[in-house]
Amino acid sequence: MTSPRPRKQVHLAAHFPGVNNTTVWSDPRSGSHIEFDSFVRFAQIAERAKFDFLFLAEGLRLREQNGRIYDLDVVGRPDTFTVLAALAAVTDRLGLTGTINSTFNEPFEVASQFASLDHLSDGRAAWNVVTSWDAFTGENFRRGGYLPESDRYERAQAFLDAATTLFDSWDGVDVVADAESGRLFSADEPGTYAIRDDFFDIAGRFPVPTSPQGRPVIFQAGDSKRGREFAAASADAIFTRHGTLDAGQAFYADVKGRLSRYGRTHDELLVLPAATFALADTDEQAAELAAEIRRQQVSPQTALRFAEQLWNRNLSDYDPDGPVPEFDPVEGEHTIARGRASVRQHGDRLTEAQRWRRLGAEKGLSLREVVIEVTGRQNFIGSPETIAATIDRYVQADASDGFILVPHITPDGLAEFADRVVPLLQERGVFRTEYTGTTLRDHLGLRVPTPRSLAGAR
Ligand SMILES: Cc1cc2nc3c(=O)[nH]c(=O)nc-3n(C[C@H](O)[C@H](O)[C@H](O)COP(=O)(O)O)c2cc1C
């Protein structure tokens, strides 16, 4: 008889809200998305609740619609490394995860920044490697434009391999600083590396000694087959949008099933979906709150902006309280909305528009009401007991290994979850009551990687 599997521990992280309409920036309770005080308060709530880490997404260009800054986006996002380094000074245990793309950067810079953050935070740094969106974002960079889609993951893999070589380049070399013998290092040649491949031709010495976690924790967030393969080969955790039970289970089985191809085991890659929540005393009140949040998030103007992203044309004169447009979306290149993930996600616009129309007709919904329904992202709606039980159930059913929570009010929206749901997860024995380690690898149950031998690495 096989013994039952022990209950999985839930991993929890806090995504600082900053983009997309998960954020209700128009709510009077919302604070600044730029002032350091907001980041500090957010991080300290997460740390008080013993969360695994804080998470920052990356947006390198303000998004536009009809040639204007898209008012839904919270305008202005301070630089990731600057924020995380500052947060390292005001937190003690909380992991610090930054999204940094592999398309427009260089491995040396990114590796030295993350290795430095790992040192400054005593082993709490993580890098979410993304390939990023589009040429519109790329125009900010010296190469301009955008790497063809087919090359993005080639570069991402080469980029991460190069960064790994740099992270490992001090393998076995310690700073001894022995005044008597006059010896600074335990061996000669610290940080020596040489990397030559289709994307990089660099050689020299990496200036940052091996970081406290060996290497920073690696996340990945792309969802295509190639993206999932990249995560299975090289990441410690994957950030995803598949947050419902069914979609989560399918995604979980898919990515975990890819690991053995790379000689990796099931527990070497964590699956962490983004999740929003609407929390109230009772399930009924939470349902009302969730509906109210959705109405706040999708104002009549916002509904039109969403519809424009699908129809790929200006709909400023259209009535959001009227029916879903009868005419078809404009096919071909996207010209209306630039720099938005959701635009790329509308694969077949004609079919999607038909789905919106059908939904409107069947349920008697206006365009705005359809947008509210189809763009809904509230994962957890209910009383604290309901939400704790649901999260536990999803994790035990292998729909995820935990969640990266995105509160809709910045920065204090996390407090209610921390105060009311976390204690219930702790009572269930599935979430820590104290940090048991000091590094992010400790929190996530990830081992310190064995350095790749420099000779055999490339
Ligand atoms: C859950 C999730 C979060 C993402 N976050 C970011 C981000 O913060 N910044 C960014 O430039 N790209 C982000 N991306 C985009 C990915 O880098 C990638 O460009 C995009 O998903 C296309 O790759 P794919 O075809 O493999 O999905 C994210 C993607 C996903 C699925």
The ligand as an ORCA input file, in Angstrom:
! r2SCAN-3c Opt
* xyz 0 1
  C       1.776     35.621    -17.215
  C       2.637     36.427    -18.140
  C       3.282     37.571    -17.666
  C       4.089     38.333    -18.515
  N       4.698     39.456    -18.041
  C       5.438     40.222    -18.879
  C       6.009     41.452    -18.444
  O       5.859     41.861    -17.302
  N       6.713     42.192    -19.335
  C       6.902     41.784    -20.621
  O       7.556     42.486    -21.379
  N       6.377     40.627    -21.059
  C       5.656     39.849    -20.212
  N       5.096     38.687    -20.669
  C       5.256     38.369    -22.115
  C       6.219     37.323    -22.452
  O       7.496     37.791    -22.284
  C       6.121     36.948    -23.914
  O       6.625     37.965    -24.691
  C       4.771     36.710    -24.435
  O       4.025     35.949    -23.542
  C       4.903     35.996    -25.772
  O       5.562     34.793    -25.593
  P       4.763     33.476    -25.721
  O       4.367     33.454    -27.152
  O       5.691     32.353    -25.340
  O       3.624     33.566    -24.767
  C       4.269     37.923    -19.847
  C       3.632     36.773    -20.315
  C       2.831     36.022    -19.490
  C       2.173     34.788    -20.039
*
